[in-house]
Amino acid sequence: MTEKRFETKLLEETFEFIQNQNLKARKKILQNIRRAEQNTDSKFFKKLNSEI
C-alpha cells in the first residue's frame, strides 16, 4: 500500500457538493484526491503558491 503524504479533510459543504455530483464526477473527484495524497505530481498542485 502506498503511504499518504498528507490527509485530506473535507468541509461539510464540500462533502455535500461532491454528493450532489453525478456518479462519474464523484469518482473522478475522489480519485484525484487519492492521487494527490499519494503522489508528488505537480499537476495536482500547479495552482498552489508559496503562501500555503
C-alpha positions as CSV (number, residue, x, y, z in Angstrom):
1,M,0.0,0.0,0.0
2,T,1.2,3.5,-0.8
3,E,1.9,5.8,2.0
4,K,-0.1,9.0,2.2
5,R,1.9,12.3,2.1
6,F,-1.0,14.1,3.7
7,E,-4.6,13.6,4.7
8,T,-7.5,15.4,3.1
9,K,-10.3,16.5,5.3
10,L,-13.4,17.8,3.6
11,L,-15.6,20.6,4.9
12,E,-19.3,19.6,5.3
13,E,-20.2,22.0,2.4
14,T,-17.6,20.3,0.2
15,F,-18.8,16.9,1.0
16,E,-22.4,17.9,0.2
17,F,-21.2,19.4,-3.1
18,I,-19.4,16.2,-4.1
19,Q,-22.5,14.1,-3.1
20,N,-24.6,16.3,-5.4
21,Q,-22.5,15.5,-8.4
22,N,-23.3,12.6,-10.8
23,L,-21.5,9.3,-10.2
24,K,-18.9,9.8,-12.8
25,A,-17.9,13.2,-11.5
26,R,-17.8,11.9,-7.9
27,K,-15.5,9.1,-8.8
28,K,-13.2,11.5,-10.7
29,I,-13.0,14.0,-7.8
30,L,-12.3,11.3,-5.2
31,Q,-9.8,9.6,-7.5
32,N,-7.9,12.9,-7.9
33,I,-7.9,13.5,-4.1
34,R,-6.5,10.0,-3.5
35,R,-3.8,10.5,-6.2
36,A,-2.8,13.9,-4.8
37,E,-2.4,12.4,-1.3
38,Q,-0.1,9.7,-2.6
39,N,1.9,11.4,-5.3
40,T,4.0,14.4,-5.8
41,D,2.8,15.0,-9.3
42,S,2.9,18.7,-10.0
43,K,-0.3,18.7,-12.0
44,F,-2.3,18.4,-8.7
45,F,-0.5,21.3,-7.1
46,K,0.1,23.7,-10.0
47,K,-2.3,26.4,-8.6
48,L,-0.8,26.4,-5.2
49,N,1.6,29.2,-4.3
50,S,4.3,29.7,-1.7
51,E,1.8,31.2,0.8
52,I,0.2,27.9,1.5
